[in-house]
Amino acid sequence: MTYSALKIIKEALTGHRGWKPVWQKSEPKKSYDIIIIGGGGHGLATAYYLAKKYKQTKIAVLEKGWIGGGNVGRNTTIIRSNYMLNNNQAFYEFSLKLWERIEKDINYNAMVSQRGIINLFHSDVQRDSYIRRGNTMRIHGTDAILLNQDEVKKKYPFLNYENARFPIKGGLWQPRGGTVRHDAVAWGYAHAADKYGVDIIENCEVVGFEIVNGKCIGVKTNKGNIKANKIGVAVAGNSSKVMNMAGMRLPIESHVLQAFVSEGLKPILPGVITYGAGHFYVSQSDKGGLVFGGDIDGYNSYAQRGNLPVVEDVCEGGVSLMPMIGKARLLRMWGGIMDMSMDGSPIIDKTHISGLYFNGGWCYGGFKATPASGYSFAHLLATDTHHEVAKNYTLDRFKSGLTIDEKGQGAQPNLH
Amino acid sequence: MIINHPLLGPRDSSEFTYRGDAILFNRPDPNSESLLEDYYEYQYIRDNTHGFMKELWFHEQGDRSWLVLTRNTVTHEIIRVELASEYKRENK
């Protein structure tokens, strides 16, 4: 089924009886060329780019729950490419470029909205570091504009400019940043992958790997054993748990990150705003809710729910940045499990087990990376070589010392 | 989460700073042949346990003691809290 304006008109006139499921429910076959474990954004994007760009056939995506039930439906929907380190900036800029044409690409309305993102700064030192980051971005061909206090005031008049301790002195603005409807990303990639004949198998949990003489030849699932030549794992949040079945330990800790949405309000926020003095980021969804988040809870967790101290902390950050938010009521909050890696950057690499490939360690930057992650993981699976923009996201960088530590925090996952 | 401090009684977890897996007690032998490999594992590689794990919490906003918690990472249930000094003595 192809979506188009014509199709909408046709369906409107014929009582909406012609809509088909967005993707087919499949049952596992005995064997595949490539199996992707994890039917989240990254897994589905990988399957899609494998089929479309790298012309692979016989691909299956195994999902233990349902499509859209994991982190792809639990984030704050922000896209941006405002990193500083070389290895990250090229990758995230590639991702943003893919976002810009994703809807045409996958024939699905993902509501990509480039409404801009601003990182506020509150001191001279912070301004200087943002200038440096902005310059790095521009060298990479990314858009970055430094706004002074008056320019910020004009764009965002409702912020608290009276804060004596953390006055807003300006911001680094990326006009091409913005938001995407996150569920539609999962559904859209599932739809597009399905069109290329990818089997999307829900409620299929991997419980073990078949490894013979150092080669992974298949997976054991609750729906039986499935053989495959290559197996890609994209299960961020549960990476350690899954890779442990292959006898691997990872440079990753699982942590819970909470996100929040307020009741629906009239349009007030023109874009994404991040607070430079507290960990707080906010945007307004098209339904009107303020979608916001802050820091991870800070302790190892596989529970998809957090604790109240962080709720308080995030709301304090929000009220201190924009006092008017204090009048809005919190509608919902939820938690997702993050693969917090040891340097704050992801891993897209082969493993020492032949035929087994790993994608994870996304910390809490996984959503914006979805297209590039899928693209470069597909590249790795299809060609056995690293994609140019992801070539430094290796597993052995921790051993060699070539870590990619954007925040400079060292090997303490809950600080990234 | 409420952490039942062995000296101070029940305290809110927000008073604490989290350090991670109590495996950090097992600092590798500096005279070992496989020193680089050992320290790489010690520094970067974690079990990332799904279920009960032993972990280090620092009572930063309190009496500044280090505690070892036995906590379930799936349910957040804490079944044991010990002073790190005592834990270390017992697990030598």
Interface residues (C-beta under 8 A of the other chain):
Chain A: N238 S240 K241 N244 R249 L250 P251 I252 E253 S254 G298 Y299 N300 S301 Y302 A303 N307 P309 M342 F398 K399 A411 Q412 P413 N414
Chain B: M1 D12 S13 S14 Y18 G20 D21 Y40 Q43 Y44 I45 R46 D47 N48 T49 H50 M53 E55 R71 T73 V74 T75 H76
